[in-house]
Amino acid sequence: MEIKKMVKRIFAIGAGATMLGATVMGAMAADLKNYPDMFVDDGVFNGLLVVGEKAAAVDNLALTDIASSMMYMKSDVSTVSVEGDAWKVEAGGDELEFGEAVGPAASGVVDFLDEDDLGALATGQLKSSKGTFSYEQYLHFDNAVINTTYAEDDDDITALYLKVPDNSMFARYELNFLTAAKSDIDASETYKLDDIEGKQLTMMGKTYDIVKAVSGNANSNQVTLTLMAGSVSETLLEGEAQTYTVNGKPYEVSLTFTDSSDRAKFVVNGEQTPLLDEGDTETLSDGTVLGLSEVLYQDYAGGIHQAHFFLGADKIVLEDDDITDTASSDELSVNDETVDGSDITITGSINDNATSTTDDGELEIDTIVINMTAQDDYFIAEDETLLGQEELDEKDLLFTQNWDIQFKGMTDEKTNEISVKPKSSEKEYELSFVNVNGDKIDVPLAYASAGTSVRFGDQDDPLLLNRSVITDEDYFILNDDTDEDSVTNIVQYKGADDNSKSDPKMKLKVLATGETLSRPITFSATNSATATLKLSGTTYNLANATATGSDDWSITVSSGGEATETRSVDTLMNFLIAKGGAKIWLTDQNSSIETDELKFNVSLIDSNLIDDAASVPYLVKGYNIVPASSELDFGSAVGITLVSPDGDDDNSYGWSANGAWVHLNSPSGTTSADTLTIDWPEDERTALVFVTSGATATTASGGSLASVTIIDATKLDSEVTSVSAQNLITVGGPCVNTVSAELLGNPSNCAEGFSPGKARIKLFENANGNLAMLVAGYSGADTRLAGKVVANRASELSGMEMEVEGTTYSDATLGAPSVAAPVEEVVEEAPAEEVVEEVAEE
C-alpha cells in the first residue's frame, strides 16, 4: 500500500487570518490527532526529544525518524480561489495591483476575455438553410475604470473596494461571426429574417431562442432580434394543462386559445393572460414572466393547435437602426423594460434591399455588441459581487445576468511593521523595522533637543548619519550593500580602553540582538587603533578617529560594507533597508547636529515586488519631523494619499501599489504627537478579483507544508530534570529511558504494560498544559516500528493512546490499546532510582 506523509490539521484561512499555533492548542483537549501541531510554535519544535542513555542504536534511529519527518503547515500565507466558471484577473506574470485597472492591458491587466478564460464565452454556431455560421464571444475591458480603491462609499463607509465609477463604460460584450451570418428578408411577412428567426444563439453561457427576427420596412438597414430563454421551455396543445416548478414554486399552466394569427392565451395558477403574439411576454402577479415563443396552428379539421412558451422567461430585444454603421441607436430591452446604459450595436451589410412588400432581399450580420455603462458608483466590498450591489438597480446591465465580477480582497502575504511612534514624553520618536535577516530593530529616531531644535537619536545620544567620527554612546548605521538585499544594523558605540591597557577591548551594542559585543583592539607603534566587527557575514573595520591615550576615544568605520551616507550642500542622508524591499531614508536638512527639521520616508526599491502599477523607487509615505515647544510632531507629508473614515478625523489610512497598509494616527484637538504604522508585505500583496459565470464557490487554503525547525532539543534522559517543565517526545520504554519510566509511574517491573511484537504511542497531559508523548515498544525493533509510524502515518493517530503491531510501517496495524489505560496526569516526583533491566528492550 502506498503511504503518504500528511499533516492532520490544515486550516482553511481567509485573507489576513493566521494559523492556530501550539500556544493556542495548549488550551485544547490533548489528542494524538493534533500531532505535531501541539509541539510546534511558529515553525519551531517547542519541547525536548529524549532518548535513554542506556538505549541501543535502534532507539536513536526511531528518534531520528520522528525528528526528520516532522512537518507543519506554515501560517504566513493563505490563498483564495473561486471554483466554477471563473477567471482570476491576472495575465501571465501580470497580477492586479492595488489601484491598477482590470483593463485594458496597456494600463491594466487584460484587453478582453474569450473561451480560454471563461467557459461562458465558448464558440457557438448558428445553423440555417444558408449554412452553419460559427461565432466567437468576447468580454472586453476597454476602459481603465475598474480598480481597487480605499475610499468612502455612498453610505459614508470608508473601506477597501473594487470600484466601478458612475457613467463609465466598464465592459463590452461582443459576438463575432467568423463568416457573416446571412439571411433572406421575407418582405411578404413583415420583412422577416427567414434564416435567423426560429434559430438559437448561446450568449454568455445562456441559450436563447430567436423568436422574432425582422428587418425594417422597405429599403431599411434596421435589424431587430427578439430572443427568449427561461427556467421552463415547454410546448402545450390547446386545452392541455401541465404543472411546472420555477424557483421552488409550482405553476399549473394551461393553453386555452390559439389562432391562425399565431396568437395564444394561457391560464397560469388561475390567472388569465391577455392574447399574446409571438415574442410577447406577460408578467404574472408574483413577478414571474411568461413568454410566447411560437404558435403552430393548422387551420383544418384535426389540425394541430399548440404553443411553445417560456415560464420564468427572460426576453431580450436587440435592435439597431442601421447595421451598416458602428453607431448605437438603441438600448437593450429586457422583458419590455429598457436597460439604461446598455447600448446595442449590430453591424453587417445589406446585400439586397427589400424594396417593397413583394420584393425580398438579403442581409448579413457580422457582430452583435453590447456596451455596458455604469449608472451609479458601484463600490464592491470584499466578498461582494457587482450584481449584488444595491446601487445596480437594473441587474440586466450585466448582459444576460449570467456573468459577474467578484472581489475577494487582497492576497494574504507575510507582513512586518515599519513604524514611527512617539515615546511617552513626546520629546522623542522611535523607528521600528525588520531587517533583511528578520531582526526587529528599534531605532532612537529623533529628539527635541530644544524648543525649536531636533536631532536624530534620543535624549542622551545622537544617531549619526555619517560614520566618519563616532563618539562614545553614539548610534550609527551599517549597511553591507546598497540594494534591497542589504542587511542593515544599528550599532551603539559603548566605549574603548586606552592604549595603556594590556588586553584592550572595544564595546559595541548591536540593537538587532540587544547584545553588547566586546572586540579586541590592536594598537600600532604610534598608538593608532584598529578593531573588527562581523555582522551578518560582513566584516567592518573600525579605527580611532581621535587620540587613544584616554578611554572612550572616538572611532570611525574605515572600511567594510557600504558607506551609504550622502551629502549635498547642507543636507545629509542615509538609509535603512527593511525586509520586503523597503528603503527608509533619513534626511537631516542641516549639516549641524541640531536642526529645525528632519525627514524620513519609506520607498519600495525591489522591482521584483511590484509589477507595472509603479516603477521603483516608489515612494509610499514620508513626513517631516518638526519641533514645537520642546515636543515633536509630524509636519508636511509626501507619498500616497490617506483617507479618514467618516467621523474619525484622528486616523487616516491607505494602500500602496505594492500592498502596504499605511495608518496615520494624528490626534486632533490635542498636543499629542502623530504616529505612523505601515504593515509592509514581504511579497507583493495584490487584489483578488474574479470574473465569473454561473454558480461558483470560494475556497481558502492556508500556508504550505514545511519542515519543523528543531534547535538544541535532543537530550539524554539523564539530562532531563523535570518531565513537566516542557513538552516532551520520549523514545524507548522504562527499561532503558528513565523519563519514560517516570511518565509511566516508575513501575517495579519495567516491562509492565508492554507485549512482545507491540509498541505504544501514548500522550500524557500535565496540569500546566505541557504534553509528553511516549513512543516505545517491548523490543528495540518494536520501538523503531512505532517511530516510523509516527514519522509516516501521523494522520492516522487519534485519542490519548494507540497500539502499533506489525513488521513494517506500511502494513502495521494501529488501534486502541489492548487494555484501555486511564488518562494520566503527570505528577512530578523525585528522580527515579536506577532501573534494573528485567526485559532487554534492545
Number of C-alpha atoms within 10 A of each C-alpha: 5 5 10 11 14 18 20 19 15 18 16 16 20 19 19 15 14 19 19 17 18 21 16 11 17 17 9 12 12 21 18 23 18 21 22 20 26 25 28 23 19 19 20 15 23 21 23 22 24 27 27 24 14 16 20 15 12 19 32 20 17 27 25 17 20 24 22 13 16 25 22 27 24 20 22 17 21 24 19 20 16 20 13 15 19 24 20 19 22 18 11 6 8 16 23 29 28 25 22 23 25 27 24 17 17 12 15 27 25 20 17 20 18 17 14 10 19 23 18 23 24 18 18 18 17 18 16 18 11 14 13 13 16 16 22 18 26 24 22 19 24 19 19 20 21 22 21 29 17 21 21 17 17 12 8 11 11 16 20 21 22 31 23 23 18 14 13 18 22 21 22 21 23 23 23 20 21 13 13 18 25 25 23 21 27 21 24 13 13 15 24 22 25 22 21 26 19 16 17 20 20 20 22 24 19 16 15 20 21 22 23 23 26 22 26 19 16 18 14 16 20 18 23 18 19 23 25 28 25 21 14 15 16 14 17 19 18 19 13 12 15 13 11 14 13 13 8 7 7 11 16 14 20 21 23 18 18 23 15 12 11 18 20 28 20 26 17 19 13 11 12 13 17 12 13 19 18 20 22 21 24 19 16 15 8 6 9 14 18 25 27 26 29 22 23 19 19 13 11 7 6 7 10 13 21 24 25 18 28 21 25 21 22 21 29 24 23 22 26 26 20 21 26 15 14 14 15 20 15 17 22 25 20 21 20 15 14 17 21 17 20 24 24 25 24 28 22 21 19 20 13 15 19 26 14 14 14 12 15 19 22 19 22 19 20 18 20 20 22 24 22 25 21 21 20 15 17 24 26 25 20 17 12 17 21 23 22 15 15 11 16 17 14 16 16 21 25 25 22 19 14 17 21 17 21 24 21 23 23 22 20 27 22 19 23 21 19 24 21 23 20 23 16 10 12 18 23 27 29 19 19 20 25 23 23 21 15 13 17 19 21 17 22 22 23 28 31 29 23 17 13 17 21 28 29 29 23 23 14 9 17 22 25 22 22 19 20 18 16 23 23 17 19 21 27 22 20 26 25 21 17 17 14 19 18 23 25 27 24 19 21 22 22 18 20 24 20 21 22 13 10 8 10 16 19 24 18 20 18 18 18 20 11 10 10 15 15 16 16 17 22 17 18 10 7 8 15 17 21 19 18 18 18 11 16 12 9 15 14 19 16 19 21 23 18 17 16 21 13 12 16 21 20 21 26 18 24 16 13 18 20 13 19 18 19 13 14 9 8 10 13 19 20 22 23 24 28 31 27 25 27 31 25 22 16 21 22 24 18 16 14 11 13 19 20 19 20 24 21 22 20 25 19 27 20 18 15 11 19 24 18 17 19 16 14 15 15 20 21 23 21 22 18 17 24 24 27 16 11 18 24 30 23 19 15 10 15 14 15 16 15 18 19 20 18 11 8 10 13 14 18 17 22 23 24 25 26 25 27 24 19 23 20 20 18 19 15 13 7 7 13 17 22 22 19 21 18 24 17 29 22 20 20 25 27 24 25 28 25 20 21 24 22 16 11 12 10 11 13 14 16 23 21 14 14 12 15 24 19 18 11 10 14 18 15 18 22 15 12 17 12 13 24 21 15 16 23 24 23 28 32 38 32 30 27 27 25 28 32 28 20 21 25 19 16 20 15 12 14 23 21 15 16 16 15 11 16 23 32 27 25 23 24 23 21 19 11 11 17 20 25 25 24 24 29 32 33 25 24 24 20 29 31 28 29 35 30 21 27 24 23 20 20 23 20 16 21 19 15 22 22 23 22 24 21 16 14 14 21 16 13 16 15 21 15 15 18 10 8 9 12 8 12 14 13 20 13 15 12 9 15 12 9 9 17 12 13 11 15 12 23 20
